[in-house]
């Protein structure tokens, strides 16, 4: 049997409701030269029985049973060591890969030898409303992702394909200190070592449900993102003290942690610092960075709960650029300013934005 070019890594824990559909979406891919590494992380439901039943029908499936519940990060690192393919594709056991996902990712990496990581756009859907899907977009190109990753992950983890050299030669791994944002940390380190990109098509159906790690641990994710921001601070020569990281996080989330004009001034200074660094030692596309930071500036002011003072402060800055804003952006700005909405917490916010 030929050595598979692609190893598909699928960690599983208590996913009996979804794993069969997920696994078959990989089995039925148009690209066939794969091995499927499935790791059952001590599931207590019927996951294991489903996996072993399906494995009997396809010799490409290799099931590894963890002896103790290692959880996601250790399971991923264990799985990477088990992968024999030149390319490692990730897949979550509750998502669905569209049939040509792997074929298009292999083609991309074969064509772009200077890129080591590629993902795709994705459609999100709720388990109780499977027909209602929304396309989520991320930047496609490396020089835009280099800006986007300053604030959030622009790579859909369960849709990603990576060269194994990311781990073997570049020395990267999923790390416990970045719990629940371990993928964002990996991309943030990788962007300074190699090139990343997204294919401009939705090739994954991403399931949203209440049991997800991202739903259960939302606040811890926000807190641990500050540890990821330190990665960028280290590369860009920025401070890493708690006060500076608080400002960084406020700009990244577009939600100031303090409702004052003085704090807004500090956030503006941080934004100007990023723009200045990129002019002196370019690390990303400058036009994209300007547009992105201008949008963050508008949303930061909108979420400041300072009323019309925030609008005046917004427009007084050179960061303000009407060409970068949609009609919806402006409407949201004025609605939030008029009602001084508390981001995602006030009753009015929930009525207007759901």
TIDREN-594261 format. One record per atom (N, C-alpha, C): x, y negated, z negated. Coordinates in steps of 0.001 Angstrom, whole numbers, padded with zeros to 6 digits, always signed. Atoms other than C-alpha are relative to their C-alpha. Example, Ala and Ser with C-alpha at 12.3 -4.5 7.8 and 13.67 -1.06 7.14 Angstrom:
// residues 2
+000890+001190+000000/+012300+004500-007800/+000900-001200+000000/-000820+001190+000060/+013670+001060-007140/-000770-001090-000730/
This chain:
// residues 354
+000834+001196+000000/+000000+000000+000000/+000868-001244+000000/-000776+001222-000077/+001334-003441+000937/-000148-000822-001280/+000041+000906+001140/+002222-005912-001783/-001023-001098+000273/+000985+001057-000244/-000752-008280-002154/+000650-001378-000050/-000523+001369+000008/+000025-011905-001334/-000613-000798-001139/+000739+000791+000991/-002589-013226-003783/-000425+000867-001176/+000538-000606+001215/-003268-012241-007368/-001088-000918-000539/+001108+000782+000555/-006654-013402-008638/-000120+000345-001481/-000025-000209+001445/-006606-013845-012421/-001328-000445-000616/+001325+000267+000564/-009946-013611-014260/-000038+000431-001469/+000207-000338+001414/-010056-013765-018086/-001494+000142-000279/+001419-000245+000310/-013324-012465-019565/-000205+000101-001505/+000399-000163+001402/-014954-012884-022945/-001503-000216-000112/+001450+000061+000210/-018625-012090-023572/-000735-000718+001137/+000609+000620-001187/-019782-012907-020060/-000879+000999+000754/+000791-001040-000647/-022132-009992-019389/-001093-000567+000908/+001056+000596-000822/-024755-012365-017933/+000496-000419+001377/-000497+000655-001202/-022456-013747-015256/+001105+000759+000740/-001249-000519-000543/-019386-011568-014661/-000188+000811+001281/+000186-000820-001192/-020861-009230-012052/-000076-000881+001252/+000119+000903-001138/-021856-012055-009718/+001333-000691+000287/-001288+000658-000156/-018534-013781-010319/+001030+000923+000657/-000993-000950-000513/-016405-010691-009672/-000295+000389+001443/+000335-000353-001381/-018291-009746-006525/+000262-001151+000969/-000319+001126-000872/-017743-013251-005175/+001480-000001+000390/-001422-000178-000346/-014024-012422-005239/+000183+001259+000846/-000088-001244-000775/-014391-008845-003988/-000386-000236+001459/+000537+000212-001344/-016311-010130-000973/+000617-001189+000737/-000686+001084-000696/-013866-012857+000016/+000415+000426+001413/-000448-000296-001367/-012973-013088+003712/+001481+000342+000026/-001426-000344+000100/-009314-012939+002681/+000126+001251-000859/+000033-001317+000637/-008558-009328+001696/+001297+000408-000695/-001285-000451+000531/-004852-009093+000790/+000213-000520-001420/-000008+000486+001376/-005412-009527-002914/+000034+001154-000991/+000255-000840+001168/-005195-007857-006279/-000821-000850-000966/+000881+000715+000913/-007724-008767-008940/+000336+000437-001426/-000410-000282+001374/-006337-008945-012477/-001091-000519-000931/+001089+000372+000907/-009245-008900-014941/+000429+000354-001415/-000403-000245+001387/-008447-009296-018633/-001218-000156-000906/+001114+000014+000940/-011153-008373-021121/+000542-000327-001384/-000581+000497+001261/-010382-010385-024264/-000865+000404-001196/+000735-000564+001134/-012126-008102-026779/-001458-000449-000026/+001425+000345-000062/-015650-008836-025600/-000809+000920-000904/+000851-000792+000897/-018341-007674-028021/-001356+000303+000624/+001254-000308-000700/-021157-007510-025460/+000265+001065+001060/-000158-001032-001015/-021485-005394-022325/+000992-000329+001101/-000942+000414-001040/-018724-007159-020384/+000916+001139+000436/-000963-001048-000317/-016249-004274-020608/-000602+001097+000864/+000662-001060-000767/-018693-001661-019318/-000269-000446+001436/+000255+000520-001352/-019620-003867-016353/+001289-000031+000801/-001291+000082-000702/-015971-004428-015459/+000472+001371+000457/-000498-001340-000341/-015066-000738-015549/-000883+000664+001057/+000896-000548-001032/-018115+000194-013496/+000360-000565+001370/-000319+000623-001292/-017227-002301-010764/+001392+000409+000469/-001371-000370-000366/-013522-001371-010870/+000059+001344+000714/+000028-001312-000661/-014411+002173-009784/-000303-000116+001491/+000403+000159-001399/-015690+000757-006488/+001052-000724+000842/-000988+000797-000740/-012594-001297-005544/+001382+000184-000625/-001332-000282+000571/-008955-000182-006042/+000842-001250-000217/-000765+001239+000196/-007772-003796-005916/-000176-000571-001406/+000289+000522+001338/-009235-004389-009381/+000845+000727-001041/-000799-000541+001105/-006892-003900-012339/-000510-000618-001297/+000567+000501+001248/-008416-004190-015796/+001007+000158-001133/-000862+000002+001185/-006316-005115-018832/-000882-000286-001207/+000778+000182+001221/-007867-004741-022269/+000899-000563-001100/-000740+000548+001142/-006531-007058-024956/-000340+000794-001255/+000211-000749+001240/-006063-005247-028270/-000535-000888-001117/+000565+000995+000911/-006849-008413-030216/-000489-001171+000842/+000566+001136-000721/-008791-011506-029220/+001041-001129+000101/-001090+000967-000187/-006006-013678-027780/-000499-001396+000330/+000594+001255-000475/-008341-016441-026559/+000667-000409+001321/-000286+000296-001403/-007847-018256-023284/+001475-000252+000296/-001358+000412-000358/-004347-019754-023401/+000953+001188+000014/-000885-001176+000027/-002506-016598-024471/-000395+001015+001061/+000454-000945-001023/-004646-014518-022150/+000464-000438+001385/-000473+000494-001294/-003773-016731-019192/+001485+000267+000181/-001444-000217-000113/-000039-016555-019909/+000331+001485+000129/-000170-001452-000140/-000277-012783-020341/-000361+000422+001420/+000450-000357-001339/-002180-012524-017072/+000965-000421+001085/-000968+000484-000985/+000336-014612-015152/+001180+000967+000116/-001106-000966-000007/+003056-012150-016175/-000391+001300+000705/+000473-001229-000638/+000904-009298-014813/-000203-000155+001506/+000269+000254-001417/+000369-010943-011424/+001225+000309+000854/-001126-000352-000882/+002536-009535-008626/+000003-000806+001292/+000093+000755-001240/+001390-011816-005807/+000860-001253+000012/-000735+001262-000134/+003335-014789-004469/-000879-001173-000398/+000966+001022+000372/+000183-016826-005028/-000894+000530-001115/+000915-000344+001088/-001935-016833-008191/-001229-000880+000116/+001266+000726-000062/-005577-017802-007833/-000741+000200-001310/+000793-000103+001227/-007627-018581-010914/-001484+000125+000327/+001445-000134-000129/-011240-017672-011352/-000563+000177-001398/+000682-000199+001273/-013587-017988-014322/-001136+000991+000181/+000941-001118-000092/-015923-015119-015080/-001459-000422-000003/+001390+000462-000083/-019022-017314-015064/-000250-000876+001225/+000144+000805-001208/-018398-019146-011770/-000122+000888+001235/+000192-000742-001249/-018947-018140-008138/+000866-000631+001082/-000828+000481-001103/-016366-018461-005359/-000748+000165+001317/+000592-000135-001327/-017704-019193-001891/+000888+000917+000847/-000698-001111-000669/-016677-016482+000626/+001362-000323+000594/-001277+000307-000660/-013827-018323+002367/+000936-000832-000863/-000861+000797+000881/-012293-019998-000677/+001465+000431+000089/-001385-000468+000026/-009163-017827-000862/+000668-000139+001365/-000551+000120-001349/-008673-017795+002907/+000480-001425+000276/-000358+001396-000265/-008621-021589+003057/+001121-000485-000906/-001093+000386+000893/-006344-021944+000046/+001324+000602+000457/-001220-000620-000536/-003820-019467+001451/+000488-000762+001228/-000367+000733-001211/-003892-021291+004782/+000630-001343-000349/-000544+001305+000402/-003231-024599+003010/+001435+000153-000508/-001342-000173+000564/-000231-023319+001051/+000990+000520+001035/-000878-000472-001064/+001175-021533+004093/+000427-001156+000906/-000289+001149-000861/+001007-024790+006049/+000794-001075-000721/-000636+001072+000770/+002153-027154+003281/+001003+000615-000982/-001010-000691+000800/+005349-025595+001996/+000506-000836-001172/-000466+000871+001082/+006126-028623-000190/-001030-000126-001121/+001022+000002+001041/+002916-028127-002197/+000005+001351-000717/+000031-001235+000781/+002779-025589-005013/-001363+000279-000627/+001303-000151+000646/-000766-026147-006295/-001074-000604+000899/+001125+000526-000770/-004025-026509-004370/-001299+000477-000640/+001323-000365+000477/-007630-026562-005511/-001020-000493+001021/+001057+000404-000921/-010961-027489-003962/-000997-000877-000738/+001161+000632+000611/-013992-029628-004571/-000945+001112-000469/+000875-001054+000529/-016819-027819-006346/-001420-000522-000181/+001401+000302+000273/-020563-027701-006788/-000320+000437-001423/+000434-000344+001353/-021845-027817-010367/-001489+000341+000013/+001410-000358+000127/-025102-026125-011278/-000260+000529-001402/+000393-000516+001299/-026994-025224-014432/-000591+001395+000162/+000481-001380-000074/-027788-021599-015163/-001512+000085+000150/+001456-000056-000062/-031469-022402-015587/-000563-000715+001233/+000425+000657-001242/-031573-024413-012327/+001021+000293+001101/-001084-000398-000907/-029327-022459-009924/-000075-000615+001393/+000128+000555-001350/-030716-024063-006755/+000371-001488+000059/-000327+001422+000046/-029949-027602-007892/+001494-000162-000213/-001460+000087+000051/-026290-028195-007088/+000452-001417+000326/-000562+001319-000274/-024236-031381-007172/+001486+000128+000312/-001405-000074-000422/-020924-031811-005351/+000846-000940-000840/-000945+000813+000762/-018090-033035-007561/+001272-000173+000824/-001164+000293-000821/-015222-034731-005785/+001181-000428-000859/-001261+000458+000573/-011604-035330-006743/+000864-000512+001140/-000920+000422-001070/-008798-037058-004828/+000591+001202+000721/-000509-001111-000801/-007451-034905-002024/+001514+000050+000055/-001421+000065-000326/-003870-036067-001607/+000874-000254-001229/-000962+000081+001104/-000819-035912-003826/+000202-001419-000509/-000300+001359+000447/-000173-039666-003877/-001195-000662-000684/+001170+000480+000728/-003747-040285-005082/-000174+000768-001313/+000068-000799+001225/-003759-037412-007579/+001006-000469-001039/-001014+000497+000923/-000602-038909-009089/-000531-001149-000839/+000660+001065+000763/-002728-041902-010136/-001142+000574-000838/+001197-000531+000654/-005889-039982-011015/+000352+000783-001268/-000396-000832+001124/-004046-037609-013346/+000468-000803-001204/-000326+000837+001155/-003041-040532-015541/-001114+000036-001038/+001156+000120+000875/-006540-040433-017001/-000826+001272-000142/+000829-001206+000071/-008212-037110-016196/+000505+001045+000990/-000421-001089-000882/-007742-033744-014527/-000688-000120+001349/+000553+000073-001349/-008204-033982-010779/+000061+001321+000730/-000108-001350-000568/-007734-030259-010221/-001014+000893-000692/+000978-000933+000562/-010638-027848-010703/+000705+001318-000308/-000794-001152+000422/-008985-025082-012719/-000511+001330+000558/+000438-001305-000509/-011246-022129-011767/-000008+000123+001512/-000094-000065-001469/-010804-023033-008080/+001439-000088+000483/-001382+000289-000370/-007022-023418-008142/+000732+001236+000538/-000959-001016-000429/-004356-021414-006297/+001387-000622-000126/-001354+000504+000259/-000678-021772-007267/+001044+000994+000489/-001132-000890-000247/+002623-020411-006107/+000512+000495-001354/-000489-000546+001269/+004070-018134-008775/+001247-000744-000486/-001199+000753+000387/+007198-020330-008745/-000332-001121-000983/+000405+001010+000991/+005212-022888-010777/+000374+000474-001398/-000304-000570+001309/+005761-020555-013720/+001419+000569-000058/-001301-000670+000012/+008911-018658-012706/+001166-000967+000160/-001108+000916-000293/+011042-021522-011361/-000157-001363-000664/+000212+001313+000615/+009477-024735-012635/-000148+000094-001512/+000035-000231+001446/+009047-023211-016098/-001254-000502-000699/+001225+000480+000615/+005492-024377-016671/-000813+001168-000570/+000876-000998+000608/+002942-022529-018786/-001161-000724-000661/+001103+000559+000772/-000351-023073-020557/+000423-000017-001469/-000565+000192+001334/+000436-024413-024029/-001085-000269-001044/+000983+000056+001067/-001447-024145-027317/-000227-001416-000526/+000157+001355+000548/-000801-027751-028356/-000991-000835+000803/+000969+000712-000838/-003084-028827-025508/-001325+000774+000059/+001190-000839+000061/-005989-026633-026631/-001209-000704+000605/+001198+000446-000720/-009071-027099-024404/+000275-001037+001085/-000409+000828-001148/-007136-029421-022076/+001307+000558+000571/-001258-000628-000407/-004360-026923-021300/+000233-000092+001503/-000159+000114-001447/-005043-027101-017573/+000395-001423+000398/-000348+001399-000270/-004925-030918-017528/+001461-000272-000342/-001408+000165+000380/-001588-030766-019341/+000931+000614+001041/-000848-000665-000996/-000178-028309-016810/+000078-000823+001282/-000031+000819-001227/-001216-030453-013825/+000804-001286-000238/-000701+001251+000301/+000171-033545-015567/+001513+000190-000021/-001428-000293-000058/+003566-031908-015957/+000425+000333+001429/-000340-000439-001358/+003485-030407-012480/+000134-001163+000969/+000012+001101-000966/+002813-033730-010733/+001357-000697+000076/-001342+000603-000004/+006323-034895-011704/+001066+000970+000520/-000955-001016-000452/+007934-031677-010420/-000260+000491+001413/+000369-000552-001303/+006057-030748-007239/-001212-000754+000525/+001167+000656-000577/+003040-031640-005098/-001261+000835-000220/+001308-000607+000199/-000637-030906-005765/-000966-000631+000996/+000997+000535-000932/-003653-031339-003507/-001332+000701-000208/+001327-000614-000037/-007349-030604-003091/-000456+000145+001444/+000669-000181-001290/-009076-029158-000053/-001335-000738-000060/+001173+000864+000016/-011890-031483+000905/-001313+000690+000253/+001258-000751-000110/-014658-028886+000708/-000359+000580-001356/+000436-000698+001194/-016748-027496-002106/+000047+001500+000236/-000185-001432-000222/-015572-023883-002299/-000222+000833-001261/+000295-000696+001251/-016644-023001-005835/-001326-000516-000544/+001207+000376+000738/-019976-022971-007664/+000342+000089-001484/-000429+000116+001400/-019201-024152-011202/-001221-000010-000900/+001183-000171+000846/-021715-022971-013762/+000129-000845-001271/+000057+000804+001223/-022693-025358-016570/-000998+000642-000953/+000902-000565+000995/-024125-023790-019731/+000503-000343-001395/-000283+000491+001350/-024180-024484-023460/+001089+000785-000704/-001015-000822+000670/-021800-021665-024375/+001420-000293+000467/-001322+000275-000535/-018914-023105-022374/+000901-000636-001046/-000990+000639+000867/-015730-024109-024163/-000079-001509+000135/+000027+001441-000237/-016009-027555-022558/-001209-000655-000644/+001189+000545+000643/-019504-028016-024007/+000135+000027-001518/-000081-000189+001444/-018755-026709-027495/+001088-000870-000627/-001170+000672+000565/-015415-028503-027951/+000281-001357+000636/-000170+001264-000721/-016022-031854-026258/+000867-000991-000762/-000752+000981+000769/-014646-034000-029106/+001469+000398-000127/-001391-000452+000103/-011527-031848-029541/+000725-000215+001322/-000597+000281-001303/-010906-032175-025804/+000437-001456+000097/-000317+001430-000045/-011023-035961-026107/+001230-000294-000855/-001138+000223+000898/-008600-035889-029059/+001299+000540+000594/-001215-000620-000525/-006136-033535-027373/+000465-000612+001314/-000433+000702-001202/-006119-035590-024189/+001101-001003-000323/-001067+000932+000391/-003947-038051-026112/+001374+000672+000067/-001264-000731-000117/-001282-035353-026215/+000440+000092+001459/-000320-000011-001428/-001495-035147-022429/+000479-001381+000441/-000415+001354-000363/-001220-038927-022147/+001473-000233-000355/-001412+000128+000367/+002140-038609-023923/+000921+000491+001109/-000800-000507-001127/+003404-036615-020934/+000255-001127+000988/-000138+001105-000945/+002740-039585-018664/+000803-001152-000608/-000773+001050+000671/+004093-042068-021220/+001488+000312+000056/-001398-000414-000007/+007313-040082-021376/+000638-000220+001367/-000542+000155-001356/+007777-040150-017592/+000018-001445+000465/+000128+001377-000478/+006744-043775-017145/+000650-001016-000930/-000687+000907+000909/+008687-045212-020068/-000934-000846-000844/+000983+000719+000808/+005621-046207-022099/+000090+000453-001460/+000000-000399+001419/+005271-046202-025921/-000888+001219-000240/+000802-001188+000315/+003810-043127-027592/-000551-000049-001418/+000559+000128+001340/+002688-044486-030956/-001523+000078+000048/+001437-000236+000062/-000886-043947-032112/-000813-001193+000487/+000741+001191-000421/-001998-047543-031532/-000007-000122+001519/-000074+000091-001457/-000785-047482-027929/-000835+001098+000645/+000780-001105-000553/-002343-044067-027290/-001500-000244-000147/+001407+000346+000165/-005637-045383-028646/-000467-000916+001130/+000316+000889-001126/-005592-048152-026031/-000021+000793+001302/-000074-000861-001191/-004542-045651-023351/-001291+000810+000135/+001206-000825-000035/-007460-043370-024283/-001247-000833+000290/+001147+000876-000243/-009905-046290-024291/-000125-000340+001479/+000012+000313-001435/-008914-047245-020740/-000327+001247+000806/+000251-001252-000728/-008936-043620-019609/-001478+000387-000047/+001405-000388+000167/-012440-042978-020993/-000953-001130+000354/+000815+001199-000285/-013656-046505-020109/-000918-000338-001167/+000775+000299+001204/-014923-046816-023686/+000955-000554-001063/-000918+000558+000997/-013052-049257-025965/-000329+000482-001401/+000240-000493+001361/-012618-047902-029482/-000328-001135-000959/+000372+001170+000795/-013054-051450-030831/-000809-000956+000870/+000846+000933-000738/-015750-053903-029784/+000430-001425-000311/-000491+001363+000192/-013762-057132-029612/+000725-000460+001256/-000716+000546-001154/-012327-059454-026976/+001495+000197-000149/-001430-000227+000230/-008910-059088-028586/+000411+001394+000456/-000320-001368-000413/-009030-055330-028002/-000088+000149+001524/+000108-000012-001456/-010196-055831-024416/+001259-000596+000631/-001255+000600-000483/-007150-058079-023919/+001132+001025-000017/-001052-001015+000109/-004896-055254-025112/-000156+001062+001091/+000245-000981-001063/-006536-052858-022665/+000404-000570+001356/-000397+000648-001257/-006032-055341-019831/+001517-000009+000146/-001469+000010-000048/-002344-055657-020723/+000555+001375+000347/-000415-001366-000326/-002003-051880-020590/-000170+000280+001493/+000256-000207-001428/-003551-051806-017109/+001032-000727+000843/-001010+000763-000735/-001202-054540-015904/+001365+000680-000078/-001285-000686+000171/+001720-052551-017292/+000111+001178+000971/-000011-001108-000950/+000764-049518-015212/+000233-000488+001428/-000166+000561-001349/+000497-051647-012070/+001424-000487+000213/-001370+000520-000111/+003866-053259-012762/+001002+001142+000150/-000904-001154-000103/+005583-049894-013279/-000050+000580+001405/+000132-000598-001337/+004210-048609-009981/+000605-000888+001085/-000648+000894-000963/+005493-051689-008138/+001515+000138-000057/-001457-000073+000175/+009005-051313-009578/+000553+001388+000315/-000424-001384-000256/+009260-047516-009439/-001230+000801+000422/+001262-000595-000458/+006389-046193-007286/-000129+001484-000341/+000291-001399+000302/+004836-042956-008509/-001305+000449+000644/+001265-000353-000641/+001524-043102-006611/-000351-001060+001029/+000464+000960-000991/-000369-044896-003841/-000492-001263-000710/+000289+001219+000748/-000562-048521-004979/-001423-000503+000224/+001367+000450-000274/-003859-049383-003257/-001004+000849-000773/+000892-000892+000747/-005535-046329-004778/+000049-000332-001487/-000146+000332+001420/-004122-047235-008212/-000743-001288-000329/+000692+001273+000232/-005424-050812-007933/-001512+000205-000046/+001441-000238-000053/-008888-049628-006959/-000468+000771-001235/+000378-000815+001149/-009009-047006-009711/+000015-000825-001282/-000112+000788+001228/-007831-049395-012419/-001020-001133-000044/+001038+001028-000042/-010225-052109-011268/-001344+000565-000434/+001237-000659+000419/-013115-049658-011703/+000013+000300-001496/-000099-000253+001435/-011866-048658-015137/-000172-001298-000787/+000142+001300+000649/-011664-052356-016052/-001477-000394-000078/+001421+000335+000003/-015287-052945-015041/-000768+000874-000991/+000741-000904+000872/-016540-049871-016896/+000395-000180-001464/-000455+000288+001353/-014436-050677-019944/-000745-001200-000577/+000736+001191+000444/-016029-054122-020166/-001486+000316-000179/+001417-000368+000087/-019481-052644-019528/-000310+000768-001278/+000203-000826+001197/-019049-050253-022470/+000499-000661-001279/-000608+000680+001148/-017592-052876-024823/-001007-000454-001044/+001072+000461+000893/-020972-053795-026403/+000174-001464-000395/-000232+001426+000262/-019974-057475-026192/-000969-000904+000751/+000995+000799-000696/-022917-058580-024092/+000589-000790+001160/-000444+000809-001141/-022387-061393-021613/+001420-000532-000170/-001411+000356+000188/-019040-062248-023202/+000894+000958+000779/-000787-000998-000730/-017778-059025-021626/-000020-000283+001493/+000089+000307-001430/-019036-060057-018188/+000899-001185+000342/-000883+001153-000243/-017270-063427-018462/+001465+000423-000065/-001392-000463+000128/-014100-061686-019623/+000395+000857+001197/-000233-000837-001177/-014378-059144-016796/+000388-000849+001209/-000184+000791-001222/-014588-061813-014094/+001179-000958-000093/-001143+000897+000163/-011805-063941-015553/+001327+000675+000349/-001230-000759-000245/-009270-061178-014910/+000249+000189+001496/-000358-000295-001395/-007392-060651-011646/-000291+001455+000354/+000382-001393-000264/-008386-056978-012023/-001378+000089+000626/+001357+000020-000527/-011925-057945-011046/+000033-000161+001517/+000024+000036-001464/-012519-057179-007356/-001332+000574+000479/+001334-000423-000408/-016086-057050-006025/+000030+001024+001133/-000090-000943-001121/-014923-055099-002960/+000118+001452-000471/-000202-001341+000533/-014197-052108-005219/-001245+000573-000678/+001140-000431+000792/-017638-051908-006842/-001226+000257+000872/+001268-000278-000680/-020856-050344-005652/-001120-000818-000649/+001173+000671+000564/-024275-051864-006191/-000390+000640-001331/+000321-000723+001236/-024856-049179-008826/+000940-000408-001135/-000961+000436+001015/-021663-050192-010672/-000433-001326-000625/+000387+001326+000480/-022890-053786-010922/-001290+000076-000813/+001256-000163+000743/-026390-052750-012026/+000253+000559-001395/-000315-000609+001293/-024981-050566-014787/+000690-001013-000910/-000687+001029+000779/-022698-053415-015906/-001008-000925-000679/+000942+000968+000550/-025606-055807-016387/-000989+000651-000966/+000916-000693+000915/-027941-053250-017963/+000678+000251-001344/-000720-000266+001246/-025318-052231-020513/+000283-001288-000766/-000305+001262+000665/-024421-055853-021218/-001248-000621-000624/+001247+000570+000520/-028015-056996-021656/-000434+000708-001283/+000475-000774+001155/-028871-054181-024084/+001117+000356-000980/-001164-000338+000843/-025342-053849-025544/-000046+001479-000394/+000191-001425+000231/-025684-050110-025148/+001229+000644-000624/-001053-000804+000604/-023644-047809-027339/+000177+001237+000872/-000232-001014-001026/-022078-045408-024827/-000457+001383-000444/+000524-001363+000175/-024052-042098-024719/-000699+000254-001334/+000573-000262+001317/-025473-042614-028231/-001335-000707-000241/+001218+000745+000278/-028208-045220-028148/-001201+000631+000700/+001231-000537-000581/-031830-044299-027439/-000243-000574+001386/+000205+000635-001307/-031975-046798-024561/+000919+000628+001039/-000960-000627-000926/-028859-045285-022977/-000551+001349+000464/+000492-001330-000365/-030427-041815-023078/-001230-000078+000896/+001178+000166-000835/-033689-043079-021566/+000402-000372+001433/-000406+000493-001323/-031918-044875-018684/+000856+001011+000751/-000982-000857-000658/-029115-042389-017975/-000208+001482-000247/+000273-001422+000254/-030602-039143-019256/+000967+000620-000937/
